[in-house]
Amino acid sequence: MSDATSKMKREPEPRGIRCPRCGCGHFEVVYTRRIPGGAIRRRRECRHCGRRVTTTERMGA
Ligand SMILES: [Zn+2]
């Protein structure tokens, strides 16, 4: 497995997440939690409709 994302490692947040309800990409992080195993779970809330989406991000080893 090659790491294709090594170029752009600036952004810790995943790109391209869209609100499943209104389709916008503007989220506000309301909750951040570290998961054992080296991941971070973030709960985001859509600024437009208030829909909450949970994302899990891997941290660099
Ligand atoms: Zn929305």
N, CA, C, O and the ligand as a Tripos MOL2 file, in Angstrom:
@<TRIPOS>MOLECULE
protein
  245   243    62     0     0
PROTEIN
NO_CHARGES

@<TRIPOS>ATOM
      1 N           0.8380   -1.1990    0.0000 N.3       1 MET1
      2 CA          0.0000    0.0000    0.0000 C.3       1 MET1
      3 C           0.8740    1.2500    0.0000 C.2       1 MET1
      4 O           1.6850    1.4420    0.9050 O.2       1 MET1
      5 N           0.7150    2.0700   -0.9780 N.am      2 SER2
      6 CA          1.4930    3.3010   -1.0020 C.3       2 SER2
      7 C           0.6370    4.4470   -0.4900 C.2       2 SER2
      8 O          -0.5770    4.4960   -0.6870 O.2       2 SER2
      9 N           1.2970    5.3290    0.1500 N.am      3 ASP3
     10 CA          0.5630    6.4620    0.6980 C.3       3 ASP3
     11 C           0.4600    7.5640   -0.3460 C.2       3 ASP3
     12 O           1.4150    8.3040   -0.5810 O.2       3 ASP3
     13 N          -0.6740    7.6620   -0.9490 N.am      4 ALA4
     14 CA         -0.8470    8.6230   -2.0360 C.3       4 ALA4
     15 C          -1.1670   10.0110   -1.5160 C.2       4 ALA4
     16 O          -1.1590   10.9820   -2.2720 O.2       4 ALA4
     17 N          -1.4420   10.1020   -0.2500 N.am      5 THR5
     18 CA         -1.8420   11.3990    0.2900 C.3       5 THR5
     19 C          -0.6890   12.0990    0.9890 C.2       5 THR5
     20 O          -0.8910   13.0780    1.7070 O.2       5 THR5
     21 N           0.5210   11.5940    0.7770 N.am      6 SER6
     22 CA          1.6530   12.1800    1.4780 C.3       6 SER6
     23 C           1.9370   13.5940    0.9720 C.2       6 SER6
     24 O           2.6020   14.3870    1.6380 O.2       6 SER6
     25 N           1.4280   13.8850   -0.1990 N.am      7 LYS7
     26 CA          1.6470   15.2130   -0.7600 C.3       7 LYS7
     27 C           0.9760   16.2820    0.0730 C.2       7 LYS7
     28 O           1.5950   17.2750    0.4550 O.2       7 LYS7
     29 N          -0.2780   16.0690    0.3450 N.am      8 MET8
     30 CA         -1.0290   17.0850    1.0480 C.3       8 MET8
     31 C          -1.4310   16.5830    2.4260 C.2       8 MET8
     32 O          -2.5160   16.0360    2.6210 O.2       8 MET8
     33 N          -0.5550   16.7790    3.3450 N.am      9 LYS9
     34 CA         -0.8650   16.2960    4.6860 C.3       9 LYS9
     35 C          -1.1300   17.4500    5.6260 C.2       9 LYS9
     36 O          -1.1180   17.3050    6.8480 O.2       9 LYS9
     37 N          -1.3670   18.5930    5.0260 N.am     10 ARG10
     38 CA         -1.6320   19.7600    5.8500 C.3      10 ARG10
     39 C          -2.9680   19.6490    6.5500 C.2      10 ARG10
     40 O          -3.1090   19.9390    7.7380 O.2      10 ARG10
     41 N          -3.9350   19.2230    5.7760 N.am     11 GLU11
     42 CA         -5.2910   19.2470    6.2870 C.3      11 GLU11
     43 C          -5.6220   17.9850    7.0560 C.2      11 GLU11
     44 O          -5.6880   16.8960    6.4840 O.2      11 GLU11
     45 N          -5.8240   18.1320    8.3250 N.am     12 PRO12
     46 CA         -6.1880   16.9730    9.1330 C.3      12 PRO12
     47 C          -7.6370   16.5660    8.9110 C.2      12 PRO12
     48 O          -8.0450   15.4600    9.2630 O.2      12 PRO12
     49 N          -8.3810   17.4430    8.3430 N.am     13 GLU13
     50 CA         -9.7920   17.1340    8.1600 C.3      13 GLU13
     51 C         -10.0340   16.4950    6.8030 C.2      13 GLU13
     52 O          -9.4240   16.8840    5.8080 O.2      13 GLU13
     53 N         -10.8990   15.5430    6.7660 N.am     14 PRO14
     54 CA        -11.2140   14.9030    5.4950 C.3      14 PRO14
     55 C         -11.9230   15.8660    4.5690 C.2      14 PRO14
     56 O         -12.7660   16.6570    4.9940 O.2      14 PRO14
     57 N         -11.5740   15.7890    3.3140 N.am     15 ARG15
     58 CA        -12.2140   16.6920    2.3670 C.3      15 ARG15
     59 C         -13.4070   16.0180    1.7310 C.2      15 ARG15
     60 O         -13.5350   14.7940    1.7120 O.2      15 ARG15
     61 N         -14.2430   16.8360    1.2300 N.am     16 GLY16
     62 CA        -15.3160   16.2960    0.4220 C.3      16 GLY16
     63 C         -16.4900   15.7590    1.2000 C.2      16 GLY16
     64 O         -17.3680   15.1090    0.6320 O.2      16 GLY16
     65 N         -16.5190   16.0180    2.4790 N.am     17 ILE17
     66 CA        -17.7150   15.5500    3.1780 C.3      17 ILE17
     67 C         -18.8580   16.5100    2.8920 C.2      17 ILE17
     68 O         -18.7120   17.7330    2.9050 O.2      17 ILE17
     69 N         -19.9780   15.9050    2.6380 N.am     18 ARG18
     70 CA        -21.1420   16.7180    2.2770 C.3      18 ARG18
     71 C         -22.2830   16.3690    3.2020 C.2      18 ARG18
     72 O         -22.4310   15.2370    3.6610 O.2      18 ARG18
     73 N         -23.0550   17.3490    3.4490 N.am     19 CYS19
     74 CA        -24.2290   17.1130    4.2560 C.3      19 CYS19
     75 C         -25.2010   16.2140    3.4840 C.2      19 CYS19
     76 O         -25.5520   16.5200    2.3440 O.2      19 CYS19
     77 N         -25.6260   15.1340    4.0840 N.am     20 PRO20
     78 CA        -26.5350   14.2100    3.3950 C.3      20 PRO20
     79 C         -27.9270   14.8120    3.1920 C.2      20 PRO20
     80 O         -28.7310   14.3060    2.4090 O.2      20 PRO20
     81 N         -28.1810   15.8630    3.8880 N.am     21 ARG21
     82 CA        -29.5190   16.4410    3.7770 C.3      21 ARG21
     83 C         -29.5680   17.5830    2.7660 C.2      21 ARG21
     84 O         -30.3830   17.5780    1.8440 O.2      21 ARG21
     85 N         -28.6910   18.5510    2.9520 N.am     22 CYS22
     86 CA        -28.7650   19.7090    2.0740 C.3      22 CYS22
     87 C         -27.6130   19.7660    1.0820 C.2      22 CYS22
     88 O         -27.6320   20.5700    0.1500 O.2      22 CYS22
     89 N         -26.6100   18.9170    1.2810 N.am     23 GLY23
     90 CA        -25.5600   18.8010    0.2820 C.3      23 GLY23
     91 C         -24.4620   19.8420    0.3900 C.2      23 GLY23
     92 O         -23.5650   19.8840   -0.4520 O.2      23 GLY23
     93 N         -24.5180   20.6670    1.3950 N.am     24 CYS24
     94 CA        -23.4840   21.6750    1.5260 C.3      24 CYS24
     95 C         -22.2530   21.0860    2.2080 C.2      24 CYS24
     96 O         -22.2970   19.9700    2.7250 O.2      24 CYS24
     97 N         -21.1860   21.8180    2.2070 N.am     25 GLY25
     98 CA        -19.9500   21.2890    2.7850 C.3      25 GLY25
     99 C         -19.4650   22.1180    3.9570 C.2      25 GLY25
    100 O         -18.2920   22.0590    4.3230 O.2      25 GLY25
    101 N         -20.3500   22.8760    4.5360 N.am     26 HIS26
    102 CA        -19.9540   23.7240    5.6500 C.3      26 HIS26
    103 C         -20.3640   23.0940    6.9720 C.2      26 HIS26
    104 O         -21.5390   23.0290    7.3310 O.2      26 HIS26
    105 N         -19.3440   22.6360    7.6720 N.am     27 PHE27
    106 CA        -19.6200   21.9840    8.9340 C.3      27 PHE27
    107 C         -18.8940   22.6630   10.0740 C.2      27 PHE27
    108 O         -17.8540   23.2970    9.8970 O.2      27 PHE27
    109 N         -19.4590   22.5130   11.2120 N.am     28 GLU28
    110 CA        -18.8130   23.0300   12.4070 C.3      28 GLU28
    111 C         -18.5650   21.8580   13.3380 C.2      28 GLU28
    112 O         -19.4620   21.0560   13.6010 O.2      28 GLU28
    113 N         -17.3440   21.7680   13.8310 N.am     29 VAL29
    114 CA        -17.0210   20.6490   14.7040 C.3      29 VAL29
    115 C         -17.5700   20.9230   16.1000 C.2      29 VAL29
    116 O         -17.2550   21.9340   16.7270 O.2      29 VAL29
    117 N         -18.3830   20.0130   16.5580 N.am     30 VAL30
    118 CA        -18.9970   20.2200   17.8620 C.3      30 VAL30
    119 C         -18.4550   19.2450   18.8940 C.2      30 VAL30
    120 O         -18.7200   19.3720   20.0900 O.2      30 VAL30
    121 N         -17.7010   18.2800   18.4200 N.am     31 TYR31
    122 CA        -17.2970   17.2240   19.3230 C.3      31 TYR31
    123 C         -16.0750   16.5170   18.7600 C.2      31 TYR31
    124 O         -16.0640   16.1140   17.5970 O.2      31 TYR31
    125 N         -15.0600   16.3680   19.5750 N.am     32 THR32
    126 CA        -13.8600   15.6710   19.1280 C.3      32 THR32
    127 C         -13.4520   14.6660   20.1770 C.2      32 THR32
    128 O         -13.3700   14.9830   21.3640 O.2      32 THR32
    129 N         -13.2010   13.4750   19.7380 N.am     33 ARG33
    130 CA        -12.8300   12.4360   20.6800 C.3      33 ARG33
    131 C         -11.7340   11.5480   20.1010 C.2      33 ARG33
    132 O         -11.7540   11.1770   18.9270 O.2      33 ARG33
    133 N         -10.8060   11.2310   20.9410 N.am     34 ARG34
    134 CA         -9.7180   10.3860   20.4880 C.3      34 ARG34
    135 C         -10.0740    8.9330   20.7470 C.2      34 ARG34
    136 O         -10.5450    8.5650   21.8230 O.2      34 ARG34
    137 N          -9.8370    8.1330   19.7420 N.am     35 ILE35
    138 CA        -10.1580    6.7170   19.8480 C.3      35 ILE35
    139 C          -8.8810    5.9210   20.0170 C.2      35 ILE35
    140 O          -7.9050    6.1590   19.3060 O.2      35 ILE35
    141 N          -8.8710    4.9890   20.9390 N.am     36 PRO36
    142 CA         -7.7160    4.1070   21.0880 C.3      36 PRO36
    143 C          -7.4060    3.4070   19.7750 C.2      36 PRO36
    144 O          -8.2900    2.8090   19.1610 O.2      36 PRO36
    145 N          -6.1580    3.4820   19.3470 N.am     37 GLY37
    146 CA         -5.7970    2.8880   18.0740 C.3      37 GLY37
    147 C          -5.3130    3.9510   17.0950 C.2      37 GLY37
    148 O          -4.9140    3.6450   15.9720 O.2      37 GLY37
    149 N          -5.3530    5.2030   17.5390 N.am     38 GLY38
    150 CA         -4.7800    6.2470   16.7080 C.3      38 GLY38
    151 C          -5.7540    6.8720   15.7430 C.2      38 GLY38
    152 O          -5.4010    7.1480   14.5960 O.2      38 GLY38
    153 N          -6.9550    7.0950   16.1780 N.am     39 ALA39
    154 CA         -7.9180    7.7570   15.3080 C.3      39 ALA39
    155 C          -8.6400    8.8440   16.0970 C.2      39 ALA39
    156 O          -8.6580    8.8540   17.3280 O.2      39 ALA39
    157 N          -9.2180    9.7340   15.3520 N.am     40 ILE40
    158 CA         -9.9800   10.8010   15.9920 C.3      40 ILE40
    159 C         -11.3800   10.8270   15.4160 C.2      40 ILE40
    160 O         -11.5830   10.8060   14.2020 O.2      40 ILE40
    161 N         -12.3040   10.8720   16.2950 N.am     41 ARG41
    162 CA        -13.7010   10.9390   15.8300 C.3      41 ARG41
    163 C         -14.2190   12.3430   16.0560 C.2      41 ARG41
    164 O         -14.0930   12.9160   17.1380 O.2      41 ARG41
    165 N         -14.7970   12.8680   15.0140 N.am     42 ARG42
    166 CA        -15.3280   14.2230   15.1210 C.3      42 ARG42
    167 C         -16.7970   14.2290   14.7570 C.2      42 ARG42
    168 O         -17.2390   13.6180   13.7840 O.2      42 ARG42
    169 N         -17.4990   14.9220   15.5530 N.am     43 ARG43
    170 CA        -18.9120   15.0990   15.2170 C.3      43 ARG43
    171 C         -19.0790   16.5140   14.6870 C.2      43 ARG43
    172 O         -18.6970   17.4980   15.3200 O.2      43 ARG43
    173 N         -19.6520   16.5700   13.5290 N.am     44 ARG44
    174 CA        -19.8360   17.8670   12.9010 C.3      44 ARG44
    175 C         -21.3070   18.1740   12.7250 C.2      44 ARG44
    176 O         -22.1600   17.2920   12.6190 O.2      44 ARG44
    177 N         -21.5550   19.4600   12.6990 N.am     45 GLU45
    178 CA        -22.9230   19.8740   12.5190 C.3      45 GLU45
    179 C         -23.0160   20.8040   11.3260 C.2      45 GLU45
    180 O         -22.2640   21.7720   11.2130 O.2      45 GLU45
    181 N         -23.9350   20.5030   10.4520 N.am     46 CYS46
    182 CA        -24.1200   21.3370    9.2690 C.3      46 CYS46
    183 C         -24.5890   22.7270    9.6940 C.2      46 CYS46
    184 O         -25.4780   22.8830   10.5300 O.2      46 CYS46
    185 N         -23.9700   23.7040    9.0990 N.am     47 ARG47
    186 CA        -24.3330   25.0760    9.4630 C.3      47 ARG47
    187 C         -25.6420   25.5010    8.8320 C.2      47 ARG47
    188 O         -26.2750   26.4660    9.2610 O.2      47 ARG47
    189 N         -26.0220   24.7870    7.8370 N.am     48 HIS48
    190 CA        -27.2260   25.2030    7.1210 C.3      48 HIS48
    191 C         -28.4880   24.5690    7.6940 C.2      48 HIS48
    192 O         -29.4900   25.2390    7.9450 O.2      48 HIS48
    193 N         -28.4070   23.2530    7.8930 N.am     49 CYS49
    194 CA        -29.6430   22.5830    8.3010 C.3      49 CYS49
    195 C         -29.5100   21.9180    9.6750 C.2      49 CYS49
    196 O         -30.4970   21.4480   10.2420 O.2      49 CYS49
    197 N         -28.2970   21.8820   10.1980 N.am     50 GLY50
    198 CA        -28.1440   21.3370   11.5310 C.3      50 GLY50
    199 C         -27.9610   19.8350   11.5800 C.2      50 GLY50
    200 O         -27.9270   19.2430   12.6590 O.2      50 GLY50
    201 N         -27.8480   19.2310   10.4480 N.am     51 ARG51
    202 CA        -27.6510   17.7890   10.3850 C.3      51 ARG51
    203 C         -26.2910   17.4230   10.9790 C.2      51 ARG51
    204 O         -25.2870   18.0790   10.7030 O.2      51 ARG51
    205 N         -26.2700   16.3860   11.7830 N.am     52 ARG52
    206 CA        -25.0140   16.0010   12.4080 C.3      52 ARG52
    207 C         -24.3930   14.8070   11.6940 C.2      52 ARG52
    208 O         -25.0650   13.8280   11.3700 O.2      52 ARG52
    209 N         -23.1130   14.9200   11.4640 N.am     53 VAL53
    210 CA        -22.3800   13.8540   10.7820 C.3      53 VAL53
    211 C         -21.1520   13.5030   11.6150 C.2      53 VAL53
    212 O         -20.4340   14.3790   12.0970 O.2      53 VAL53
    213 N         -20.9340   12.2220   11.7680 N.am     54 THR54
    214 CA        -19.7680   11.7910   12.5190 C.3      54 THR54
    215 C         -18.7160   11.2640   11.5560 C.2      54 THR54
    216 O         -19.0030   10.4320   10.6950 O.2      54 THR54
    217 N         -17.5120   11.7540   11.7110 N.am     55 THR55
    218 CA        -16.4300   11.2790   10.8570 C.3      55 THR55
    219 C         -15.3110   10.7150   11.7120 C.2      55 THR55
    220 O         -15.0790   11.1530   12.8390 O.2      55 THR55
    221 N         -14.6370    9.7510   11.1590 N.am     56 THR56
    222 CA        -13.4960    9.1660   11.8530 C.3      56 THR56
    223 C         -12.2470    9.3920   11.0270 C.2      56 THR56
    224 O         -12.1980    9.0640    9.8410 O.2      56 THR56
    225 N         -11.2420    9.9550   11.6680 N.am     57 GLU57
    226 CA        -10.0260   10.2610   10.9450 C.3      57 GLU57
    227 C          -8.8550    9.5060   11.5300 C.2      57 GLU57
    228 O          -8.7300    9.3550   12.7460 O.2      57 GLU57
    229 N          -8.0220    9.0470   10.6610 N.am     58 ARG58
    230 CA         -6.8180    8.3560   11.1320 C.3      58 ARG58
    231 C          -5.7210    9.3580   11.3670 C.2      58 ARG58
    232 O          -5.5340   10.3060   10.6040 O.2      58 ARG58
    233 N          -5.0200    9.1320   12.4120 N.am     59 MET59
    234 CA         -3.8700    9.9830   12.6660 C.3      59 MET59
    235 C          -2.6370    9.3330   12.0720 C.2      59 MET59
    236 O          -2.5610    8.1120   11.9350 O.2      59 MET59
    237 N          -1.6720   10.1710   11.7220 N.am     60 GLY60
    238 CA         -0.4320    9.6140   11.1990 C.3      60 GLY60
    239 C           0.2800    8.8250   12.2740 C.2      60 GLY60
    240 O           0.3620    9.2400   13.4290 O.2      60 GLY60
    241 N           0.7870    7.6900   11.8730 N.am     61 ALA61
    242 CA          1.4840    6.8470   12.8420 C.3      61 ALA61
    243 C           2.7520    7.5800   13.2390 C.2      61 ALA61
    244 O           3.5260    7.0780   14.0540 O.2      61 ALA61
    245 ZN        -27.0660   20.5620    5.7610 Zn       62 ZN62
@<TRIPOS>BOND
     1     1     2 1
     2     2     3 1
     3     3     4 2
     4     3     5 am
     5     5     6 1
     6     6     7 1
     7     7     8 2
     8     7     9 am
     9     9    10 1
    10    10    11 1
    11    11    12 2
    12    11    13 am
    13    13    14 1
    14    14    15 1
    15    15    16 2
    16    15    17 am
    17    17    18 1
    18    18    19 1
    19    19    20 2
    20    19    21 am
    21    21    22 1
    22    22    23 1
    23    23    24 2
    24    23    25 am
    25    25    26 1
    26    26    27 1
    27    27    28 2
    28    27    29 am
    29    29    30 1
    30    30    31 1
    31    31    32 2
    32    31    33 am
    33    33    34 1
    34    34    35 1
    35    35    36 2
    36    35    37 am
    37    37    38 1
    38    38    39 1
    39    39    40 2
    40    39    41 am
    41    41    42 1
    42    42    43 1
    43    43    44 2
    44    43    45 am
    45    45    46 1
    46    46    47 1
    47    47    48 2
    48    47    49 am
    49    49    50 1
    50    50    51 1
    51    51    52 2
    52    51    53 am
    53    53    54 1
    54    54    55 1
    55    55    56 2
    56    55    57 am
    57    57    58 1
    58    58    59 1
    59    59    60 2
    60    59    61 am
    61    61    62 1
    62    62    63 1
    63    63    64 2
    64    63    65 am
    65    65    66 1
    66    66    67 1
    67    67    68 2
    68    67    69 am
    69    69    70 1
    70    70    71 1
    71    71    72 2
    72    71    73 am
    73    73    74 1
    74    74    75 1
    75    75    76 2
    76    75    77 am
    77    77    78 1
    78    78    79 1
    79    79    80 2
    80    79    81 am
    81    81    82 1
    82    82    83 1
    83    83    84 2
    84    83    85 am
    85    85    86 1
    86    86    87 1
    87    87    88 2
    88    87    89 am
    89    89    90 1
    90    90    91 1
    91    91    92 2
    92    91    93 am
    93    93    94 1
    94    94    95 1
    95    95    96 2
    96    95    97 am
    97    97    98 1
    98    98    99 1
    99    99   100 2
   100    99   101 am
   101   101   102 1
   102   102   103 1
   103   103   104 2
   104   103   105 am
   105   105   106 1
   106   106   107 1
   107   107   108 2
   108   107   109 am
   109   109   110 1
   110   110   111 1
   111   111   112 2
   112   111   113 am
   113   113   114 1
   114   114   115 1
   115   115   116 2
   116   115   117 am
   117   117   118 1
   118   118   119 1
   119   119   120 2
   120   119   121 am
   121   121   122 1
   122   122   123 1
   123   123   124 2
   124   123   125 am
   125   125   126 1
   126   126   127 1
   127   127   128 2
   128   127   129 am
   129   129   130 1
   130   130   131 1
   131   131   132 2
   132   131   133 am
   133   133   134 1
   134   134   135 1
   135   135   136 2
   136   135   137 am
   137   137   138 1
   138   138   139 1
   139   139   140 2
   140   139   141 am
   141   141   142 1
   142   142   143 1
   143   143   144 2
   144   143   145 am
   145   145   146 1
   146   146   147 1
   147   147   148 2
   148   147   149 am
   149   149   150 1
   150   150   151 1
   151   151   152 2
   152   151   153 am
   153   153   154 1
   154   154   155 1
   155   155   156 2
   156   155   157 am
   157   157   158 1
   158   158   159 1
   159   159   160 2
   160   159   161 am
   161   161   162 1
   162   162   163 1
   163   163   164 2
   164   163   165 am
   165   165   166 1
   166   166   167 1
   167   167   168 2
   168   167   169 am
   169   169   170 1
   170   170   171 1
   171   171   172 2
   172   171   173 am
   173   173   174 1
   174   174   175 1
   175   175   176 2
   176   175   177 am
   177   177   178 1
   178   178   179 1
   179   179   180 2
   180   179   181 am
   181   181   182 1
   182   182   183 1
   183   183   184 2
   184   183   185 am
   185   185   186 1
   186   186   187 1
   187   187   188 2
   188   187   189 am
   189   189   190 1
   190   190   191 1
   191   191   192 2
   192   191   193 am
   193   193   194 1
   194   194   195 1
   195   195   196 2
   196   195   197 am
   197   197   198 1
   198   198   199 1
   199   199   200 2
   200   199   201 am
   201   201   202 1
   202   202   203 1
   203   203   204 2
   204   203   205 am
   205   205   206 1
   206   206   207 1
   207   207   208 2
   208   207   209 am
   209   209   210 1
   210   210   211 1
   211   211   212 2
   212   211   213 am
   213   213   214 1
   214   214   215 1
   215   215   216 2
   216   215   217 am
   217   217   218 1
   218   218   219 1
   219   219   220 2
   220   219   221 am
   221   221   222 1
   222   222   223 1
   223   223   224 2
   224   223   225 am
   225   225   226 1
   226   226   227 1
   227   227   228 2
   228   227   229 am
   229   229   230 1
   230   230   231 1
   231   231   232 2
   232   231   233 am
   233   233   234 1
   234   234   235 1
   235   235   236 2
   236   235   237 am
   237   237   238 1
   238   238   239 1
   239   239   240 2
   240   239   241 am
   241   241   242 1
   242   242   243 1
   243   243   244 2
@<TRIPOS>SUBSTRUCTURE
     1 MET1         2 RESIDUE 1 A MET
     2 SER2         6 RESIDUE 1 A SER
     3 ASP3        10 RESIDUE 1 A ASP
     4 ALA4        14 RESIDUE 1 A ALA
     5 THR5        18 RESIDUE 1 A THR
     6 SER6        22 RESIDUE 1 A SER
     7 LYS7        26 RESIDUE 1 A LYS
     8 MET8        30 RESIDUE 1 A MET
     9 LYS9        34 RESIDUE 1 A LYS
    10 ARG10       38 RESIDUE 1 A ARG
    11 GLU11       42 RESIDUE 1 A GLU
    12 PRO12       46 RESIDUE 1 A PRO
    13 GLU13       50 RESIDUE 1 A GLU
    14 PRO14       54 RESIDUE 1 A PRO
    15 ARG15       58 RESIDUE 1 A ARG
    16 GLY16       62 RESIDUE 1 A GLY
    17 ILE17       66 RESIDUE 1 A ILE
    18 ARG18       70 RESIDUE 1 A ARG
    19 CYS19       74 RESIDUE 1 A CYS
    20 PRO20       78 RESIDUE 1 A PRO
    21 ARG21       82 RESIDUE 1 A ARG
    22 CYS22       86 RESIDUE 1 A CYS
    23 GLY23       90 RESIDUE 1 A GLY
    24 CYS24       94 RESIDUE 1 A CYS
    25 GLY25       98 RESIDUE 1 A GLY
    26 HIS26      102 RESIDUE 1 A HIS
    27 PHE27      106 RESIDUE 1 A PHE
    28 GLU28      110 RESIDUE 1 A GLU
    29 VAL29      114 RESIDUE 1 A VAL
    30 VAL30      118 RESIDUE 1 A VAL
    31 TYR31      122 RESIDUE 1 A TYR
    32 THR32      126 RESIDUE 1 A THR
    33 ARG33      130 RESIDUE 1 A ARG
    34 ARG34      134 RESIDUE 1 A ARG
    35 ILE35      138 RESIDUE 1 A ILE
    36 PRO36      142 RESIDUE 1 A PRO
    37 GLY37      146 RESIDUE 1 A GLY
    38 GLY38      150 RESIDUE 1 A GLY
    39 ALA39      154 RESIDUE 1 A ALA
    40 ILE40      158 RESIDUE 1 A ILE
    41 ARG41      162 RESIDUE 1 A ARG
    42 ARG42      166 RESIDUE 1 A ARG
    43 ARG43      170 RESIDUE 1 A ARG
    44 ARG44      174 RESIDUE 1 A ARG
    45 GLU45      178 RESIDUE 1 A GLU
    46 CYS46      182 RESIDUE 1 A CYS
    47 ARG47      186 RESIDUE 1 A ARG
    48 HIS48      190 RESIDUE 1 A HIS
    49 CYS49      194 RESIDUE 1 A CYS
    50 GLY50      198 RESIDUE 1 A GLY
    51 ARG51      202 RESIDUE 1 A ARG
    52 ARG52      206 RESIDUE 1 A ARG
    53 VAL53      210 RESIDUE 1 A VAL
    54 THR54      214 RESIDUE 1 A THR
    55 THR55      218 RESIDUE 1 A THR
    56 THR56      222 RESIDUE 1 A THR
    57 GLU57      226 RESIDUE 1 A GLU
    58 ARG58      230 RESIDUE 1 A ARG
    59 MET59      234 RESIDUE 1 A MET
    60 GLY60      238 RESIDUE 1 A GLY
    61 ALA61      242 RESIDUE 1 A ALA
    62 ZN62       245 GROUP 0 **** ****
